[in-house]
Amino acid sequence: LRGERNTWWVIALTLIMMVAEISAGMIFGSMALLADGWHMGTHAAALGITAMAYWLARRHSAIEPKIIPALISATIMIRVRAITHQVLRSPRKLTPLWQAWP
């Protein structure tokens, strides 16, 4: 229970830092801060998988807690690979994000 509580604190801190870095990057025009802020989002997502594993382990105590995050991560990675494969095979030209904004 203590580990789960600490995980939620780390997720909150990571999300706060993510928002601060993205905001500062947009205000000051820093691509490095923007990139690091969005990168912090991936860390928050990974920590979210850990929090979900804690929750599932409490709910279904018969499941080995170490297996749950591995299964979730593998599922996400397979889906990301499939999406990336579709995008790379797409014949249309992708518009950079900064040109798509009004």
Buried (B, 14 or more C-beta within 10 A) or exposed (E): EEEBEEBBEBBEEBBEBBEEBBEBBEEEEBEEBBEBBEEBBEBBEBBBBBBBBBEBBEEEEEEEBEEBBEEBBEEEEEEEEEEEEEEEEEEEEEEEEEEEEE
